[in-house]
Amino acid sequence: MSEERILVEGPALRTGVVGAYLAKNWLGAGRSLAIVPDTGAASSEPFLTRSNVQRFHAELGLPMEQVTKQCGGSLALSTSVQTTDGPAHLPFSPVGLARNGVDFHHFWRRARGVSDQPELMSFSLSLELERADRTPQLAQIAQLPIEFGLRLDRRAYSQTLLSFAKQNGAEVLADADGHSADLVVDCGDTDAGPIWRDGTLRIGPISDIPGMEWHVVGSAALRLSALMAPLNDCAAEQREWTRLAKAERERILDMEELLVLSDPTTTERPALKRKLDVFAACGKIPTEDYEVFAPPEWLAAVWARGFRPRRYDRMADLLPEVDLIGWLSQLHSQITDLTKQPRAA
Amino acid sequence: MVAKETENAIDRVVVVGGGTAGWMTAAGLASMLGPTGLEITLIESEAIGVVGVGEATLPHIKQFNDTIGVDEAEFMAATSATFKLGIEFVNWGRKGDSYIHPFGEFGLPNDGVAFHQYWRKFAGQPGVGTLDEYSLPVIASRMGRFQPPSDDPRSVLSTYRYAYQFDALQYAPFMRRHAEACGVTRIEGKVVDVSLEPERGRVASLTMDDGRTIEGDLFIDCTGFFGLLIEKTLETGYDDWSEWLPADRAVAVPCKSAGPLLPYTRATAHGAGWSWRIPLQHRTGNGHVYSSQFLSDDGACDTLLDGLEGERLADPRFLRFVTGKRRKLWNRNVVAIGLSGGFLEPLESTSIYLIQEGITKLLELFPADQNCDVEITEYNCWMDLQFERIRDFLILHYNATERDDSDFWNHMSTMQVPDSLRDRLDLFRAHGHVSAYDHGLFLVPSWVAVLIGQRVIPDGHDSRVSRQADADVQRHLAGLKSHMAKAATSMEDHAAYLARNNMMRAAA
């Protein structure tokens, strides 16, 4: 049997992510992996990884402590994006606490009707910690009920992953001259959609939303690995990879449109329209298959764009009013107390 | 709630029809929303029989029962219930074949690769055995064993869930007691007329056979196939799926129990359909689902009676149905739950699941007032997806077969299937990958169970499997198989478990 060869090319960060993952999860006897990173784009600017970064590094066997130390990392509890109405902060973790399956904001809405309440987003521990500049360090985060991503130095992280790929058997090359491959993974910038056809897998466009570059490239690698088959006999897998990648792209475009349209209610994107309509009607945010953004991010995004539900969930009425007010007060106090704790050394 | 238009407020729900769907809906709404002031009335007539849909269930029903506060032991005894770890399919891939679709995993994933991929590579080699031998619920089912799953995720005894097989004719009264305790008002009688609001065409009130008028804000149609409100009144329309699922009749008959109480349902394929066998504490439920295009009623009845394992306890009862669903499960101010909303043959015990899903989604979207077009659209969108994905899974059973011994099977195995299913089959046939979705009842292990069980053996396997030395994988397979068998042996006899936990119904 002849050797199977994969060539990964494009910006250093992206080739590092894909290369490291394939080196760990695909390379083996009878296979070779070559990476051609464009290191010119690898500045030291920080970039964001989302909360699935933990799973990604766990699968590679790269300790989070090592990554954060080598790459000047700090924890990130949310994504910040600019909208036409100003900045929006999308937390990775729920705002407040759900109760009996009912999201917190329904209780907040009811409480707001009977007494003064702080703004909804001030019940987000993630956002309040970041606002108070009290983002915890890695060693502290396990004690808190919040999801986190990482802000990393782009160049250092690219180098870390490329080195990791090399240690796990990949070749890192200056150029692709003379290297043929059964599959070329093209991580370069493009406006064309994601597709895996014949011998080329194109990752597709990268959104400007912080965290999306890492997410899209990482999930492309995960998906490719999960659908691995002989490279000369994988037509069904190619179709499935493309279907899933396109679905992911659609979900990202939904969020982009929500954030950038001057009037998001004019959207013609069916899934976004569904989300906005249902949220405005009853405060629920329906999800599609293969969502990219978590429910708290959608909630914060629609909230930032000025959407408010016309009613709250009837089940929020099950909590006696005095208990409701007391619960919210206690919750807010706990969040405030946490934002006043001393900074870690 | 805020933004409620008082004159249009939804404070009164009228459930029309008792039976499983009616009383589950009433109990669910009353348990969750009764304390918020929602007034729930259920109308049923003792003169109208109930179909008694779905004696076999899926594990989700436990969550429903738990949520509304049902005590499991009390429920088991009251409904003559047995536990269920899966469904055995006999004669589906080929005559003589048997596999179990379990409520649980096959093996354990290794290095991020699904277990069945390792099994595929070594299938057919000495000692490797069938995929079934790596599923604890399958092994336990075959041995007639049961115990609730372990809470310890490290234990192999945590790799399954369970459902129930119960007497639906006893379940509805049980739910009725629960619902009435939660404040549901029952009205005995028949609905003889339905009044609509002249402008908006919504149901305004129902006239009873004794002349009473029952008004409501939201009506739940649980009148079964008749569809009194959703179809006879609102003429909602029906999506007919007979093209893919041509079975349109069933004949049912109970018989005396024979042999040990088995913790699984059996679905046996015949020449033009299939028969069910559901073991309860006091009897066995049997039925034959068939296509009248390919088999006469007499022929279907003969097949059913010939296969009974015990003495027949009643005359055979025939049902007619059209597989499909209402175009809108929620139309104006009527929500169709149960058979009034649609029918999918009970091959995978999905009838009660769909009732439960209808209730759950209604609770989630329960509107404040009649200004609820968005909630209606969302409900219908969600339920359509549930129905369609179950439909595809049912079609799989008929289409993925090597049977060619009747016109029925030749038709089913060569028909054009929905694109969504065709792509899924192509993907699996290539290298055993399963296309997963987030919103649908049947997850990857279910697809694997039926595909492998019906001889859809992938041409190849995930290439990551070859990263491990063959000897290591084979050692792992042998160890796992042995571990599973030992764990199943440690479980209690199913009937003994029921008796020890006071779950047996007292003899009449």
Chai-1 contact restraints between the chains, C-beta under 6 A:
chainA,res_idxA,chainB,res_idxB,connection_type,confidence,min_distance_angstrom,max_distance_angstrom,comment,restraint_id
A,G28,B,R467,contact,1.0,0.0,6.0,A-B,restraint_1
A,G113,B,V2,contact,1.0,0.0,6.0,A-B,restraint_2
A,L227,B,H433,contact,1.0,0.0,6.0,A-B,restraint_3
A,M228,B,D462,contact,1.0,0.0,6.0,A-B,restraint_4
A,M228,B,S463,contact,1.0,0.0,6.0,A-B,restraint_5
A,M228,B,R464,contact,1.0,0.0,6.0,A-B,restraint_6
A,A229,B,H431,contact,1.0,0.0,6.0,A-B,restraint_7
A,A229,B,S463,contact,1.0,0.0,6.0,A-B,restraint_8
A,A236,B,D426,contact,1.0,0.0,6.0,A-B,restraint_9
A,A236,B,L427,contact,1.0,0.0,6.0,A-B,restraint_10
A,A236,B,A430,contact,1.0,0.0,6.0,A-B,restraint_11
A,E240,B,L427,contact,1.0,0.0,6.0,A-B,restraint_12
A,E240,B,S435,contact,1.0,0.0,6.0,A-B,restraint_13
A,D277,B,V374,contact,1.0,0.0,6.0,A-B,restraint_14
A,V278,B,V374,contact,1.0,0.0,6.0,A-B,restraint_15
A,V278,B,E378,contact,1.0,0.0,6.0,A-B,restraint_16
A,A281,B,V374,contact,1.0,0.0,6.0,A-B,restraint_17
A,A281,B,E375,contact,1.0,0.0,6.0,A-B,restraint_18
A,C282,B,E375,contact,1.0,0.0,6.0,A-B,restraint_19
A,D289,B,Y437,contact,1.0,0.0,6.0,A-B,restraint_20
A,D289,B,D438,contact,1.0,0.0,6.0,A-B,restraint_21
A,D289,B,H439,contact,1.0,0.0,6.0,A-B,restraint_22
A,R310,B,A3,contact,1.0,0.0,6.0,A-B,restraint_23
A,R311,B,M1,contact,1.0,0.0,6.0,A-B,restraint_24
A,R311,B,V2,contact,1.0,0.0,6.0,A-B,restraint_25
A,R311,B,A3,contact,1.0,0.0,6.0,A-B,restraint_26
A,R311,B,A368,contact,1.0,0.0,6.0,A-B,restraint_27
A,Y312,B,M1,contact,1.0,0.0,6.0,A-B,restraint_28
A,R314,B,M1,contact,1.0,0.0,6.0,A-B,restraint_29
A,R314,B,L33,contact,1.0,0.0,6.0,A-B,restraint_30
A,R314,B,T36,contact,1.0,0.0,6.0,A-B,restraint_31
A,R314,B,F366,contact,1.0,0.0,6.0,A-B,restraint_32
A,D317,B,T36,contact,1.0,0.0,6.0,A-B,restraint_33
A,L318,B,P35,contact,1.0,0.0,6.0,A-B,restraint_34
